[in-house]
Amino acid sequence: MPAIPRPLLWLLAAFCALPSCLAPPPPILVETPFGGVRAANAEKATEIAALLEDLAPRVQEVLPGSQDRAIDVWVQEKLRVYRFNERPESVRGFTLLSDEFRAKRIHLQEDGQSPWYLSHELVHALIGTSWKTLPGIMEEGLADVVAEQLNPTYASHIRAHRLLNASAFSEGFYLRIAYNRPERDRPSSDWERRIQTFRAETTAKISAKLLPRIFSTSRNNLHEEWPEIPEAFYGMAWLITSRIAERGGLEKLHELCLRAEREGYEIVPVEWIFEAADVDWDRMDTEFLSACFGPGEMRAAAYLQPELFSQLAIDLLKPMWPAFRNRRALFWYVKPALRLSNGSEVPIRSIGPLMGSIFASWNERPLSSAN
């Protein structure tokens, strides 16, 4: 996420610019052709420097209208520009800007998924002026889509994370669990396969009616409108940008920006954005959001929030418990699975963190004396 200077902060910045107020640079420096990397120790500085050398040219390659310039990176345990002004723990990185399209440096959290975070911030650092009509929140979506493209290992995680975020606009998503219903008078091979549907809500609801306003806000005004941008905004920005990229590549989104400039718009009209994404915000409902989950995203979502999934699974399995000797037998015969909108299934037994959460809850609230 870019750290864009705000008019009301200039006076504070003048005082905090004193050397005693500024956070000191991390002590270890590793130079690369794409910028210097500073970190608390040589191992971390070398690790992130290698990432920068790998990712910076690739971001320039896949991002139309990108700048060809170096950018420094500070790797910090606590993200901050000033000594006594730490960023929230939920912020994994940010890009400090000298002006609208001139990045001063990237600040990156020391721990976590560095390839994702650095790819994301490099988009903010290297995006060029031809993108100036892009809605502000869509720069966040663009950064995540580029990170997803450049880091296949993290792609399902990024997609699941952002879909869970976006579900705030759709009143959650449908979690469907397929299972074999035990019947005492029929052999297990003949048990009927059934589906139970739950509504899973991961965060506070946000009205979808707010979407036109969000996607009509410029990059300069975004943080003035929302000083603390909700995670749900990032999720929806990724979803819309991803759908545009799937239908025409990042070039399609870039062309919308160029067209808007040619036709005299300060920002790409929201109608163009949603038409390019093939989305009607009046139909941004639970079923639509649920259909966006593929097997990889659903599995990753269960890794990210196993407690949410486990409680719903236990609610389903509890009535069947007396028919089985133990939990292992229940899972073997009932074969519960996460059922997707396209009919495919992800077996619950294949998701380690989810099984661990189910058994942990089972131990806290025993369903019988059996183990």
Stockholm file with secondary structure:
# STOCKHOLM 1.0

chainA/1-371         MPAIPRPLLWLLAAFCALPSCLAPPPPILVETPFGGVRAANAEKATEIAALLEDLAPRVQEVLPGSQDRAIDVWVQEKLRVYRFNERPESVRGFTLLSDEFRAKRIHLQEDGQSPWYLSHELVHALIGTSWKTLPGIMEEGLADVVAEQLNPTYASHIRAHRLLNASAFSEGFYLRIAYNRPERDRPSSDWERRIQTFRAETTAKISAKLLPRIFSTSRNNLHEEWPEIPEAFYGMAWLITSRIAERGGLEKLHELCLRAEREGYEIVPVEWIFEAADVDWDRMDTEFLSACFGPGEMRAAAYLQPELFSQLAIDLLKPMWPAFRNRRALFWYVKPALRLSNGSEVPIRSIGPLMGSIFASWNERPLSSAN
#=GR chainA/1-371 SS CEECCCGGGHHHHHHHTSTTTBCCCCSEEEEETTEEEEESSHHHHHHHHHHHHHHHHHHHHHSTTBCCCCCEEEEESSCBSBTTCBCCTTCCEEEEEEETTEEEEEEEESSSCHHHHHHHHHHHHHBCGGGTTSBHHHHHHHHHHHHHHHCHHHHHHHHHHHHHHHGGGGTCEEEEEEEEECCTTSCGGGCEEEEEEEEECCSCCCCGGGHHHHTTCBTTTHHHHCSSCCHHHHHHHHHHHHHHHHHHHHHHHHHHHHHHHHTTCSSCCHHHHHHHTTCCGGGCCHHHHHHTCCHHHHHHHHHHCHHHHHHHHHHHHGGGGGGSSSHHHHHHHHCCEEECTTSCEEEGGGCHHHHHHHHHHHHHSCSSSCC
#=GC SS_cons         CEECCCGGGHHHHHHHTSTTTBCCCCSEEEEETTEEEEESSHHHHHHHHHHHHHHHHHHHHHSTTBCCCCCEEEEESSCBSBTTCBCCTTCCEEEEEEETTEEEEEEEESSSCHHHHHHHHHHHHHBCGGGTTSBHHHHHHHHHHHHHHHCHHHHHHHHHHHHHHHGGGGTCEEEEEEEEECCTTSCGGGCEEEEEEEEECCSCCCCGGGHHHHTTCBTTTHHHHCSSCCHHHHHHHHHHHHHHHHHHHHHHHHHHHHHHHHTTCSSCCHHHHHHHTTCCGGGCCHHHHHHTCCHHHHHHHHHHCHHHHHHHHHHHHGGGGGGSSSHHHHHHHHCCEEECTTSCEEEGGGCHHHHHHHHHHHHHSCSSSCC
//
